Amino acid sequence: MAKECCCGGVRLIYACSGASDVGKLADSAARELANSNCGKMTCLAAVGAHLSGFVESAKGATENITIDGCSVACARKILDHIGVNSKSYVLTDMGYKKGETPVTKKTVDEIVKKISSEPAKNSKKSDKRNNSCC
């Protein structure tokens, strides 16, 4: 299921894909990052449903990245729930406003650029790494 990514090891990308504009942007950015070989996008719903193959893939990945549209942080919390650390990106923390952000290619490209260069917030305090996505 998982493939090697640009930096060695297995990097999995999860997006909240929520119902709001920022959820759609999180999903679109995750797909763009996967298309540019920053990692492999995989199914967050399957992890939330505790499907063993997806849970084991998350646990065995070198790195897990979550992209959430808003501060509810569903993607990060789903991985936290199974005991998996992730690099967490929250679009509303990056300045995007829920209900006010257009879902355009330009906005998606801007988010991908920010994620590719901006340090993530790790979901567990014990992990002091703070590297960018790619």
Buried (B, 14 or more C-beta within 10 A) or exposed (E): EBEEBEBEEBBBBBBBBBEBBBBBBBBBBBBBBBEEBBBBBBBBEBBBEEEEEBBEBBEEBBBBBBBBBBEBBBBBBBBBEBEBBBBBBBBBEEEBEBEEBEBEEEBBEBBBEBBBEBEBBBBEEEEEEEEBBB
